[in-house]
């Protein structure tokens, strides 16, 4: 594709969903909305949340790692 102003070649890609030649302006096709690139996180194993420890502060939504909450920084106090 040629630039209308300078007549230089512009890099384009072809959308696999709608088969249109488009400019690579983002992660999605601006004509049909389909994802242009397969994300690496789609290929990874699902995240195992069964072993996580939630913050012992009743108002915090953080997760405990290395004995302290990653969100609020409070030390973990196990329930008795």
Chimera marker file (.cmm) of the C-alpha trace (Angstrom):
<marker_set name="trace">
<marker id="1" x="0.000" y="0.000" z="0.000" r="1" g="1" b="0" radius="0.5"/>
<marker id="2" x="1.351" y="3.446" z="-0.878" r="1" g="1" b="0" radius="0.5"/>
<marker id="3" x="1.119" y="6.518" z="1.360" r="1" g="1" b="0" radius="0.5"/>
<marker id="4" x="-1.166" y="9.168" z="-0.156" r="1" g="1" b="0" radius="0.5"/>
<marker id="5" x="1.159" y="11.997" z="0.979" r="1" g="1" b="0" radius="0.5"/>
<marker id="6" x="4.700" y="10.783" z="0.307" r="1" g="1" b="0" radius="0.5"/>
<marker id="7" x="4.129" y="7.776" z="-1.997" r="1" g="1" b="0" radius="0.5"/>
<marker id="8" x="6.317" y="5.557" z="0.212" r="1" g="1" b="0" radius="0.5"/>
<marker id="9" x="5.390" y="1.948" z="0.823" r="1" g="1" b="0" radius="0.5"/>
<marker id="10" x="3.371" y="1.380" z="4.023" r="1" g="1" b="0" radius="0.5"/>
<marker id="11" x="3.519" y="-1.951" z="5.837" r="1" g="1" b="0" radius="0.5"/>
<marker id="12" x="0.152" y="-3.706" z="5.876" r="1" g="1" b="0" radius="0.5"/>
<marker id="13" x="-1.119" y="-7.033" z="7.130" r="1" g="1" b="0" radius="0.5"/>
<marker id="14" x="-4.026" y="-9.221" z="6.090" r="1" g="1" b="0" radius="0.5"/>
<marker id="15" x="-6.790" y="-9.895" z="8.613" r="1" g="1" b="0" radius="0.5"/>
<marker id="16" x="-7.424" y="-13.638" z="8.807" r="1" g="1" b="0" radius="0.5"/>
<marker id="17" x="-11.077" y="-13.131" z="9.729" r="1" g="1" b="0" radius="0.5"/>
<marker id="18" x="-12.311" y="-10.671" z="7.081" r="1" g="1" b="0" radius="0.5"/>
<marker id="19" x="-9.415" y="-11.068" z="4.587" r="1" g="1" b="0" radius="0.5"/>
<marker id="20" x="-8.916" y="-7.281" z="4.344" r="1" g="1" b="0" radius="0.5"/>
<marker id="21" x="-5.542" y="-5.623" z="3.880" r="1" g="1" b="0" radius="0.5"/>
<marker id="22" x="-5.179" y="-3.249" z="6.820" r="1" g="1" b="0" radius="0.5"/>
<marker id="23" x="-2.601" y="-1.135" z="8.626" r="1" g="1" b="0" radius="0.5"/>
<marker id="24" x="-1.201" y="-2.774" z="11.803" r="1" g="1" b="0" radius="0.5"/>
<marker id="25" x="-2.543" y="-0.130" z="14.204" r="1" g="1" b="0" radius="0.5"/>
<marker id="26" x="-3.339" y="-2.392" z="17.136" r="1" g="1" b="0" radius="0.5"/>
<marker id="27" x="-4.087" y="-5.908" z="18.306" r="1" g="1" b="0" radius="0.5"/>
<marker id="28" x="-7.490" y="-6.036" z="16.580" r="1" g="1" b="0" radius="0.5"/>
<marker id="29" x="-8.726" y="-5.474" z="13.047" r="1" g="1" b="0" radius="0.5"/>
<marker id="30" x="-10.311" y="-2.028" z="12.806" r="1" g="1" b="0" radius="0.5"/>
<marker id="31" x="-12.775" y="-3.294" z="10.195" r="1" g="1" b="0" radius="0.5"/>
<marker id="32" x="-14.184" y="-6.447" z="11.819" r="1" g="1" b="0" radius="0.5"/>
<marker id="33" x="-12.769" y="-6.457" z="15.393" r="1" g="1" b="0" radius="0.5"/>
<marker id="34" x="-11.052" y="-9.851" z="15.156" r="1" g="1" b="0" radius="0.5"/>
<marker id="35" x="-7.785" y="-10.438" z="17.026" r="1" g="1" b="0" radius="0.5"/>
<marker id="36" x="-4.822" y="-10.014" z="14.681" r="1" g="1" b="0" radius="0.5"/>
<marker id="37" x="-2.211" y="-11.778" z="16.789" r="1" g="1" b="0" radius="0.5"/>
<marker id="38" x="-2.435" y="-14.909" z="18.881" r="1" g="1" b="0" radius="0.5"/>
<marker id="39" x="-1.406" y="-14.022" z="22.413" r="1" g="1" b="0" radius="0.5"/>
<marker id="40" x="1.162" y="-16.164" z="24.224" r="1" g="1" b="0" radius="0.5"/>
<marker id="41" x="-1.045" y="-16.353" z="27.320" r="1" g="1" b="0" radius="0.5"/>
<marker id="42" x="-3.607" y="-18.369" z="25.294" r="1" g="1" b="0" radius="0.5"/>
<marker id="43" x="-1.036" y="-21.153" z="24.941" r="1" g="1" b="0" radius="0.5"/>
<marker id="44" x="-0.027" y="-21.337" z="28.606" r="1" g="1" b="0" radius="0.5"/>
<marker id="45" x="-1.559" y="-23.693" z="31.124" r="1" g="1" b="0" radius="0.5"/>
<marker id="46" x="-4.486" y="-22.272" z="33.092" r="1" g="1" b="0" radius="0.5"/>
<marker id="47" x="-3.565" y="-20.489" z="36.312" r="1" g="1" b="0" radius="0.5"/>
<marker id="48" x="-4.056" y="-22.687" z="39.402" r="1" g="1" b="0" radius="0.5"/>
<marker id="49" x="-5.769" y="-20.556" z="42.060" r="1" g="1" b="0" radius="0.5"/>
<marker id="50" x="-6.545" y="-23.398" z="44.474" r="1" g="1" b="0" radius="0.5"/>
<marker id="51" x="-3.362" y="-22.922" z="46.533" r="1" g="1" b="0" radius="0.5"/>
<marker id="52" x="-3.514" y="-19.135" z="46.924" r="1" g="1" b="0" radius="0.5"/>
<marker id="53" x="-3.807" y="-17.568" z="50.377" r="1" g="1" b="0" radius="0.5"/>
<marker id="54" x="-6.041" y="-14.518" z="50.654" r="1" g="1" b="0" radius="0.5"/>
<marker id="55" x="-5.157" y="-11.548" z="52.834" r="1" g="1" b="0" radius="0.5"/>
<marker id="56" x="-6.270" y="-11.999" z="56.443" r="1" g="1" b="0" radius="0.5"/>
<marker id="57" x="-7.522" y="-8.381" z="56.580" r="1" g="1" b="0" radius="0.5"/>
<marker id="58" x="-11.274" y="-8.620" z="56.013" r="1" g="1" b="0" radius="0.5"/>
<marker id="59" x="-11.385" y="-5.511" z="53.833" r="1" g="1" b="0" radius="0.5"/>
<marker id="60" x="-8.437" y="-6.291" z="51.518" r="1" g="1" b="0" radius="0.5"/>
<marker id="61" x="-8.700" y="-8.344" z="48.323" r="1" g="1" b="0" radius="0.5"/>
<marker id="62" x="-4.971" y="-9.089" z="48.041" r="1" g="1" b="0" radius="0.5"/>
<marker id="63" x="-3.122" y="-12.399" z="47.957" r="1" g="1" b="0" radius="0.5"/>
<marker id="64" x="-0.411" y="-13.404" z="50.444" r="1" g="1" b="0" radius="0.5"/>
<marker id="65" x="3.045" y="-14.083" z="49.051" r="1" g="1" b="0" radius="0.5"/>
<marker id="66" x="6.152" y="-14.617" z="51.213" r="1" g="1" b="0" radius="0.5"/>
<marker id="67" x="4.132" y="-13.995" z="54.366" r="1" g="1" b="0" radius="0.5"/>
<marker id="68" x="2.752" y="-10.561" z="53.430" r="1" g="1" b="0" radius="0.5"/>
<marker id="69" x="-0.147" y="-9.327" z="51.340" r="1" g="1" b="0" radius="0.5"/>
<marker id="70" x="0.950" y="-8.199" z="47.880" r="1" g="1" b="0" radius="0.5"/>
<marker id="71" x="-1.705" y="-5.470" z="47.858" r="1" g="1" b="0" radius="0.5"/>
<marker id="72" x="-1.739" y="-3.858" z="51.306" r="1" g="1" b="0" radius="0.5"/>
<marker id="73" x="1.577" y="-5.145" z="52.707" r="1" g="1" b="0" radius="0.5"/>
<marker id="74" x="0.128" y="-6.456" z="55.969" r="1" g="1" b="0" radius="0.5"/>
<marker id="75" x="1.647" y="-9.660" z="57.389" r="1" g="1" b="0" radius="0.5"/>
<marker id="76" x="-0.471" y="-12.798" z="57.132" r="1" g="1" b="0" radius="0.5"/>
<marker id="77" x="-2.295" y="-13.800" z="60.315" r="1" g="1" b="0" radius="0.5"/>
<marker id="78" x="-3.878" y="-17.274" z="60.046" r="1" g="1" b="0" radius="0.5"/>
<marker id="79" x="-7.467" y="-17.734" z="61.208" r="1" g="1" b="0" radius="0.5"/>
<marker id="80" x="-7.849" y="-19.432" z="64.558" r="1" g="1" b="0" radius="0.5"/>
<link id1="1" id2="2" r="1" g="1" b="0" radius="0.2"/>
<link id1="2" id2="3" r="1" g="1" b="0" radius="0.2"/>
<link id1="3" id2="4" r="1" g="1" b="0" radius="0.2"/>
<link id1="4" id2="5" r="1" g="1" b="0" radius="0.2"/>
<link id1="5" id2="6" r="1" g="1" b="0" radius="0.2"/>
<link id1="6" id2="7" r="1" g="1" b="0" radius="0.2"/>
<link id1="7" id2="8" r="1" g="1" b="0" radius="0.2"/>
<link id1="8" id2="9" r="1" g="1" b="0" radius="0.2"/>
<link id1="9" id2="10" r="1" g="1" b="0" radius="0.2"/>
<link id1="10" id2="11" r="1" g="1" b="0" radius="0.2"/>
<link id1="11" id2="12" r="1" g="1" b="0" radius="0.2"/>
<link id1="12" id2="13" r="1" g="1" b="0" radius="0.2"/>
<link id1="13" id2="14" r="1" g="1" b="0" radius="0.2"/>
<link id1="14" id2="15" r="1" g="1" b="0" radius="0.2"/>
<link id1="15" id2="16" r="1" g="1" b="0" radius="0.2"/>
<link id1="16" id2="17" r="1" g="1" b="0" radius="0.2"/>
<link id1="17" id2="18" r="1" g="1" b="0" radius="0.2"/>
<link id1="18" id2="19" r="1" g="1" b="0" radius="0.2"/>
<link id1="19" id2="20" r="1" g="1" b="0" radius="0.2"/>
<link id1="20" id2="21" r="1" g="1" b="0" radius="0.2"/>
<link id1="21" id2="22" r="1" g="1" b="0" radius="0.2"/>
<link id1="22" id2="23" r="1" g="1" b="0" radius="0.2"/>
<link id1="23" id2="24" r="1" g="1" b="0" radius="0.2"/>
<link id1="24" id2="25" r="1" g="1" b="0" radius="0.2"/>
<link id1="25" id2="26" r="1" g="1" b="0" radius="0.2"/>
<link id1="26" id2="27" r="1" g="1" b="0" radius="0.2"/>
<link id1="27" id2="28" r="1" g="1" b="0" radius="0.2"/>
<link id1="28" id2="29" r="1" g="1" b="0" radius="0.2"/>
<link id1="29" id2="30" r="1" g="1" b="0" radius="0.2"/>
<link id1="30" id2="31" r="1" g="1" b="0" radius="0.2"/>
<link id1="31" id2="32" r="1" g="1" b="0" radius="0.2"/>
<link id1="32" id2="33" r="1" g="1" b="0" radius="0.2"/>
<link id1="33" id2="34" r="1" g="1" b="0" radius="0.2"/>
<link id1="34" id2="35" r="1" g="1" b="0" radius="0.2"/>
<link id1="35" id2="36" r="1" g="1" b="0" radius="0.2"/>
<link id1="36" id2="37" r="1" g="1" b="0" radius="0.2"/>
<link id1="37" id2="38" r="1" g="1" b="0" radius="0.2"/>
<link id1="38" id2="39" r="1" g="1" b="0" radius="0.2"/>
<link id1="39" id2="40" r="1" g="1" b="0" radius="0.2"/>
<link id1="40" id2="41" r="1" g="1" b="0" radius="0.2"/>
<link id1="41" id2="42" r="1" g="1" b="0" radius="0.2"/>
<link id1="42" id2="43" r="1" g="1" b="0" radius="0.2"/>
<link id1="43" id2="44" r="1" g="1" b="0" radius="0.2"/>
<link id1="44" id2="45" r="1" g="1" b="0" radius="0.2"/>
<link id1="45" id2="46" r="1" g="1" b="0" radius="0.2"/>
<link id1="46" id2="47" r="1" g="1" b="0" radius="0.2"/>
<link id1="47" id2="48" r="1" g="1" b="0" radius="0.2"/>
<link id1="48" id2="49" r="1" g="1" b="0" radius="0.2"/>
<link id1="49" id2="50" r="1" g="1" b="0" radius="0.2"/>
<link id1="50" id2="51" r="1" g="1" b="0" radius="0.2"/>
<link id1="51" id2="52" r="1" g="1" b="0" radius="0.2"/>
<link id1="52" id2="53" r="1" g="1" b="0" radius="0.2"/>
<link id1="53" id2="54" r="1" g="1" b="0" radius="0.2"/>
<link id1="54" id2="55" r="1" g="1" b="0" radius="0.2"/>
<link id1="55" id2="56" r="1" g="1" b="0" radius="0.2"/>
<link id1="56" id2="57" r="1" g="1" b="0" radius="0.2"/>
<link id1="57" id2="58" r="1" g="1" b="0" radius="0.2"/>
<link id1="58" id2="59" r="1" g="1" b="0" radius="0.2"/>
<link id1="59" id2="60" r="1" g="1" b="0" radius="0.2"/>
<link id1="60" id2="61" r="1" g="1" b="0" radius="0.2"/>
<link id1="61" id2="62" r="1" g="1" b="0" radius="0.2"/>
<link id1="62" id2="63" r="1" g="1" b="0" radius="0.2"/>
<link id1="63" id2="64" r="1" g="1" b="0" radius="0.2"/>
<link id1="64" id2="65" r="1" g="1" b="0" radius="0.2"/>
<link id1="65" id2="66" r="1" g="1" b="0" radius="0.2"/>
<link id1="66" id2="67" r="1" g="1" b="0" radius="0.2"/>
<link id1="67" id2="68" r="1" g="1" b="0" radius="0.2"/>
<link id1="68" id2="69" r="1" g="1" b="0" radius="0.2"/>
<link id1="69" id2="70" r="1" g="1" b="0" radius="0.2"/>
<link id1="70" id2="71" r="1" g="1" b="0" radius="0.2"/>
<link id1="71" id2="72" r="1" g="1" b="0" radius="0.2"/>
<link id1="72" id2="73" r="1" g="1" b="0" radius="0.2"/>
<link id1="73" id2="74" r="1" g="1" b="0" radius="0.2"/>
<link id1="74" id2="75" r="1" g="1" b="0" radius="0.2"/>
<link id1="75" id2="76" r="1" g="1" b="0" radius="0.2"/>
<link id1="76" id2="77" r="1" g="1" b="0" radius="0.2"/>
<link id1="77" id2="78" r="1" g="1" b="0" radius="0.2"/>
<link id1="78" id2="79" r="1" g="1" b="0" radius="0.2"/>
<link id1="79" id2="80" r="1" g="1" b="0" radius="0.2"/>
</marker_set>
